[in-house]
Amino acid sequence: MSRRLDFIWLPVIVKKGLSCEKYVTDNEIGAAATDFEDVYRIAVSESEDKLSQYYANVKKLQNLFINGIYTRKLLLDTLIMCGERL
């Protein structure tokens, strides 16, 4: 017997003030919270449309992470910075 499982999409929730807060909020993949009560409020109050939008934005960024785009950019920027210092 096969059963269909429905999954709830939770947004990425990071602590306010962390360096990744800007990335998460700018790319609209989640929200920032100050404490656990804030995390709970975010998790239960987001609309289905907003959660779907977060999920769609995560899927857009997924290939960048899988293909190592951010790592390549970091390495390239490091090489350029080292070259400028020579």
TAKAGI-V950666 format. One record per residue. N is the residue number from 0. RES is the residue in three letters. OMEGA is omega in whole degrees, 0 to 359 (* if undefined). D_CENTER is the distance of its C-alpha to the mean C-alpha in Angstrom with 2 decimals. Layout:
n:res:omega:d_center
N:RES:OMEGA:D_CENTER
N:RES:OMEGA:D_CENTER
This chain:
n:res:omega:d_center
0:MET:181:35.95
1:SER:179:32.47
2:ARG:177:30.07
3:ARG:178:27.08
4:LEU:175:24.09
5:ASP:180:21.73
6:PHE:176:18.25
7:ILE:178:16.41
8:TRP:176:12.80
9:LEU:178:11.12
10:PRO:171:8.04
11:VAL:179:5.51
12:ILE:180:8.20
13:VAL:179:8.87
14:LYS:177:12.40
15:LYS:178:13.66
16:GLY:177:15.01
17:LEU:182:12.83
18:SER:181:12.18
19:CYS:181:8.36
20:GLU:181:8.90
21:LYS:179:9.80
22:TYR:183:6.94
23:VAL:183:4.60
24:THR:180:7.94
25:ASP:180:9.30
26:ASN:178:7.11
27:GLU:176:7.49
28:ILE:180:4.61
29:GLY:185:6.17
30:ALA:177:8.82
31:ALA:182:10.63
32:ALA:179:13.71
33:THR:182:16.93
34:ASP:183:18.32
35:PHE:177:18.49
36:GLU:178:20.35
37:ASP:177:17.61
38:VAL:180:15.10
39:TYR:180:17.83
40:ARG:179:18.44
41:ILE:184:14.91
42:ALA:184:14.91
43:VAL:186:18.40
44:SER:181:18.59
45:GLU:179:15.90
46:SER:178:17.83
47:GLU:178:17.59
48:ASP:180:17.08
49:LYS:178:14.07
50:LEU:177:12.53
51:SER:178:13.60
52:GLN:175:12.05
53:TYR:182:8.50
54:TYR:179:9.47
55:ALA:179:11.07
56:ASN:176:8.34
57:VAL:180:6.31
58:LYS:178:9.90
59:LYS:182:10.56
60:LEU:185:8.20
61:GLN:182:9.44
62:ASN:177:12.77
63:LEU:179:11.87
64:PHE:181:10.73
65:ILE:182:13.69
66:ASN:175:16.07
67:GLY:182:15.33
68:ILE:183:14.98
69:TYR:178:13.25
70:THR:178:15.92
71:ARG:180:18.62
72:LYS:179:17.83
73:LEU:180:17.97
74:LEU:179:21.21
75:LEU:178:22.67
76:ASP:179:22.10
77:THR:178:23.68
78:LEU:179:26.60
79:ILE:180:27.21
80:MET:179:27.24
81:CYS:179:29.64
82:GLY:179:31.78
83:GLU:181:32.16
84:ARG:180:33.49
85:LEU:*:36.21
